[in-house]
Amino acid sequence: MPELPEVEVVRRGLVTHLVGARIDDVQVFDPRALKRHPGSAAAFASELSGHTVTAAVRRGKFVWLPLDSGDALVAHLGMSGQFRVSRDDSLRHERVRMVLNDRPPLSYVDQRLFGSLAIDHLVPTRDGFAAGLGSDAALLPRQVAHIARDALDPHLDLDAVIARMRTRTVAIKVALLNQELLSGIGNIYADEALWAAGIHYLTPANRLTVEDYQVLISEAQRVMRVALTAGGTSFDSLYVNVNGESGYFDVSLSAYGQQGTPCPRCGAPIERAKWQNRSSHFCPQCQRVS
């Protein structure tokens, strides 16, 4: 699933290609791509057509495109959602196409259909600060209002996040993946941050000290910034930017997907364990349950 760095790369591509453009027509090829939209596919197309995109904003893994109508087009990429700039009528898994007035069409492509597009009303942020990266407006879509600020948000209240996490009895990785506590972190960057901080993924969240959390979240921020400069992490064709290009951070991963290879810190083989319908990657020597 695309995580914060990958979605930020997509947002930047949308700024370049879509912001300032008028959407002249919308073609919905598969209504299942609109599962988050409250109305019909025809209503979605009608509400979007004729309006100009004024910004591209991101919070965590959500991107929204404010419109001159006062609403916003909201996107969650799910497991395999992509925005693609293309004139190719044979683009595989194309679900929605936006025809622009003076630019090539923008297509929403989603092989597995876990992502979705929707048009939503904007509501004020709870803290009065800008809602996300890409706009100074303190407004965000209603369906994003429950999502916490992400690890790279300049308005993140780190002390409050740490205080909330320290009340949880769940495993620390569960807390890291809880988008209502801290958004944008998924399986890849959770494993990388936990490895960098030397914390086992099953350590109860309430056993970690404030200092532990400061190191852990700092490492999450660091690894995501490095990934962002590399264009994100790609293991297959399911994550690409709007031009169809893959990111290259996967060559720098220390734990995720590295099972059987030596730990860069101590040399012990990295292990992969099944965990909550996914996998966790860790060093059994450097990361022990405390």
Stockholm file with secondary structure:
# STOCKHOLM 1.0

chainA/1-290         MPELPEVEVVRRGLVTHLVGARIDDVQVFDPRALKRHPGSAAAFASELSGHTVTAAVRRGKFVWLPLDSGDALVAHLGMSGQFRVSRDDSLRHERVRMVLNDRPPLSYVDQRLFGSLAIDHLVPTRDGFAAGLGSDAALLPRQVAHIARDALDPHLDLDAVIARMRTRTVAIKVALLNQELLSGIGNIYADEALWAAGIHYLTPANRLTVEDYQVLISEAQRVMRVALTAGGTSFDSLYVNVNGESGYFDVSLSAYGQQGTPCPRCGAPIERAKWQNRSSHFCPQCQRVS
#=GR chainA/1-290 SS CCCHHHHHHHHHHHHHHTTTCBEEEEEESCGGGGTTCSSCHHHHHHHHTTCBBCCCEEETTEEEEEBTTSEEEEEECTTTEEEEECCCTTCTTEEEEEEESSSCCEEEEESSCCCEEEEEEEEECSSSSCCSBTCCCCEEEGGGTTSCCBTTCTTCCHHHHHHHHTTCCSBHHHHHHCTTTSBSCCHHHHHHHHHHHTCCTTSBGGGSCHHHHHHHHHHHHHHHHHHHHTTCCCSSTTCCCTTSCCCCGGGGCSSTTCTTSBCTTTCCBCEEEEETTEEEEECTTTCCCC
#=GC SS_cons         CCCHHHHHHHHHHHHHHTTTCBEEEEEESCGGGGTTCSSCHHHHHHHHTTCBBCCCEEETTEEEEEBTTSEEEEEECTTTEEEEECCCTTCTTEEEEEEESSSCCEEEEESSCCCEEEEEEEEECSSSSCCSBTCCCCEEEGGGTTSCCBTTCTTCCHHHHHHHHTTCCSBHHHHHHCTTTSBSCCHHHHHHHHHHHTCCTTSBGGGSCHHHHHHHHHHHHHHHHHHHHTTCCCSSTTCCCTTSCCCCGGGGCSSTTCTTSBCTTTCCBCEEEEETTEEEEECTTTCCCC
//
